[in-house]
Amino acid sequence: MSAIEAYLGDLDRRLSGSARAKTDLLTEARDGLIDAAEAYREGGAAEAEAERRAVADFGPAAVIARDYQAELVVRGDIGTLWKVIVGAPLIQLTWELARIWTYGDWNQGGKPNPGWYVAVIELFGILVFVPPVIGAISLFGARRLGRRLDSVRLGKVTRWTVGAAATTNLLALLLLTVGTTVLDPSRMNVSLVCNVVSLGWVAFSLWLLSPAFRPRPALAA
């Protein structure tokens, strides 16, 4: 095995994250190493010596892996932010359409909703759009901060914004669930379609929340 391939194999074993993102980073590293080795060969170095020098110039695998792992974390968090931006409004819209299609107007029984429940619905309507806004601001901020912060510190910022967006999404769902249960528990069983969408909403919210608070991958020594 060549020095470059051995180095890339070591680097690969130290990284944890999206397979696609890992492949992109390792491909970039391979291209850089091959170019460096080629330059040494053109200077008269033998093949093995050229690769050894290229690897030495690139840096210890443990150090490079730490930077690459931070980059993988940032890319994962940015992917989650995109899911927040698209997923939360899409699920809410799906639930509302399902409710209109299978149930109809909340006031179809002729009894208007009490004022406190109207306030709950209005607050829910605000909260449910906060996560996409947080996501959009975070994506814009990540591009700006990426020029000033290294991947490790940028990863901390994106991690907390993902957590804030996911928590707000779950809070909105919890608020509506508790308020509706207090008002009329039967409304929690609007229709089979709405129930399925609601369960999907809960699962989506918890899935968004887990990456923000689970331990980050540890680097191999």
C-alpha positions in Angstrom: 0.0 0.0 0.0 1.3 3.4 -0.9 2.1 6.1 1.8 -0.8 8.2 0.5 -3.4 5.4 0.6 -2.2 4.3 4.1 -2.5 7.9 5.3 -6.0 8.3 3.8 -7.0 4.9 5.4 -5.9 6.1 8.8 -7.7 9.4 8.3 -10.9 7.6 7.3 -10.9 5.4 10.4 -10.6 8.5 12.6 -13.7 10.2 11.1 -17.4 9.7 11.9 -20.2 11.3 10.0 -22.1 11.4 6.7 -20.5 9.0 4.3 -20.9 11.5 1.4 -19.3 14.3 3.4 -16.5 12.0 4.4 -15.9 11.0 0.8 -15.8 14.6 -0.3 -13.2 15.5 2.4 -11.1 12.4 1.7 -11.2 13.1 -2.1 -10.0 16.6 -1.5 -7.2 15.3 0.7 -6.2 12.7 -1.9 -6.1 15.3 -4.7 -3.9 17.5 -2.6 -1.5 14.7 -1.6 -1.3 13.5 -5.2 -0.5 17.0 -6.5 2.2 17.5 -3.8 3.7 14.1 -4.5 3.8 14.9 -8.2 5.6 18.2 -7.5 8.3 16.2 -5.6 8.6 13.7 -8.4 9.1 16.5 -10.9 11.9 17.7 -8.6 13.7 14.4 -8.9 12.4 12.4 -5.9 11.5 8.7 -6.2 7.9 7.6 -6.1 7.9 6.4 -2.5 10.0 9.3 -1.3 7.7 11.8 -3.0 4.6 10.3 -1.3 6.3 10.2 2.0 7.2 13.9 1.8 3.7 14.8 0.6 2.2 13.0 3.6 4.6 14.7 6.0 3.8 18.1 4.6 0.1 17.5 4.9 0.3 17.0 8.6 -0.3 14.3 11.2 -3.5 12.3 10.7 -4.6 13.0 14.3 -4.4 16.7 13.8 -6.0 16.8 10.3 -8.8 14.4 11.5 -9.7 16.8 14.3 -10.2 19.6 11.8 -12.1 17.3 9.4 -14.3 16.0 12.1 -15.3 19.5 13.1 -16.1 20.2 9.4 -18.3 17.0 9.3 -20.2 18.2 12.4 -20.8 21.6 10.8 -22.0 20.0 7.6 -24.4 17.7 9.5 -25.8 20.6 11.5 -26.4 22.6 8.4 -28.2 19.7 6.8 -30.4 19.5 9.9 -31.1 23.3 9.7 -32.3 22.7 6.1 -34.7 20.0 7.4 -36.0 22.5 10.0 -36.6 25.2 7.3 -38.5 22.8 5.0 -39.8 20.1 7.3 -41.6 22.1 10.0 -43.8 24.2 7.7 -44.5 21.3 5.4 -45.7 19.1 8.2 -47.9 21.8 9.6 -49.4 22.5 6.2 -50.0 18.8 5.7 -51.8 18.5 9.1 -54.0 21.6 8.3 -55.0 20.3 4.9 -55.7 16.8 6.4 -57.8 18.5 9.1 -59.8 20.5 6.6 -60.3 17.5 4.4 -61.3 15.0 7.1 -62.8 17.1 9.8 -63.7 20.6 8.6 -64.1 23.8 10.6 -63.2 23.6 14.3 -66.4 25.5 15.0 -68.7 23.3 13.0 -70.7 22.4 16.2 -71.7 26.0 16.5 -69.9 26.6 19.8 -67.1 29.2 19.4 -63.6 28.5 20.9 -63.0 30.2 24.2 -60.6 33.2 24.2 -57.8 31.4 25.9 -57.8 28.6 23.3 -57.8 31.2 20.5 -54.7 32.7 22.2 -53.1 29.2 22.3 -53.8 28.7 18.6 -52.3 32.1 17.7 -49.2 31.5 19.8 -48.8 28.1 18.2 -49.1 29.8 14.8 -46.2 32.0 15.8 -44.0 29.4 17.4 -44.3 26.9 14.5 -42.7 29.5 12.2 -39.9 30.4 14.6 -37.8 27.2 13.8 -37.6 27.9 10.0 -36.7 31.5 10.8 -34.0 30.4 13.2 -32.8 27.9 10.6 -32.6 30.6 7.8 -30.8 33.1 10.1 -28.4 30.3 11.2 -27.6 29.3 7.6 -26.9 32.9 6.7 -24.8 33.4 9.9 -22.8 30.2 9.3 -21.7 31.6 6.0 -20.6 34.8 7.6 -19.0 33.2 10.7 -17.3 30.6 8.6 -14.9 33.3 7.5 -14.0 34.2 11.1 -14.4 31.1 13.2 -12.7 27.7 12.8 -14.8 24.6 12.3 -14.7 23.7 16.0 -16.2 27.0 17.2 -18.5 27.2 14.3 -19.8 23.7 15.1 -20.7 24.9 18.6 -22.7 27.8 17.2 -24.6 25.6 14.7 -25.2 22.9 17.3 -27.0 25.4 19.7 -29.0 26.9 16.9 -30.2 23.5 15.8 -31.1 22.8 19.4 -33.0 26.1 19.7 -35.0 25.4 16.5 -35.8 21.9 17.4 -36.9 22.8 20.9 -39.1 25.6 19.7 -40.7 23.2 17.2 -41.4 20.7 20.0 -42.7 23.4 22.3 -45.2 24.6 19.7 -46.5 21.0 19.3 -46.7 20.5 23.0 -48.6 23.8 23.5 -51.2 22.9 21.0 -51.5 19.3 22.3 -52.0 20.3 25.9 -54.4 23.2 25.1 -56.5 21.0 22.8 -56.6 18.2 25.4 -57.8 20.7 28.1 -60.4 22.1 25.9 -61.8 19.0 24.3 -59.9 15.6 24.4 -62.0 14.3 21.5 -60.3 16.8 19.3 -57.1 14.9 19.7 -58.7 12.2 17.6 -59.7 14.4 14.7 -59.1 11.7 12.1 -56.8 8.8 11.3 -54.9 10.9 8.7 -54.4 13.7 11.2 -53.3 11.3 13.9 -50.7 9.8 11.6 -49.4 13.2 10.6 -49.3 14.2 14.3 -47.3 11.2 15.2 -45.0 12.0 12.3 -44.7 15.5 13.6 -43.7 14.3 17.1 -41.1 11.9 15.6 -39.7 14.6 13.4 -39.4 17.0 16.4 -37.6 14.4 18.5 -35.4 13.5 15.6 -34.4 17.1 15.1 -33.7 17.5 18.8 -31.4 14.4 19.2 -28.4 15.6 17.1 -28.2 18.9 19.1 -27.7 17.2 22.4 -26.2 13.8 21.8 -22.4 13.5 22.4 -20.3 14.5 19.4 -18.1 11.7 17.8 -14.8 11.2 19.6 -11.6 11.1 17.6 -9.5 8.0 17.7 -6.1 8.6 19.2 
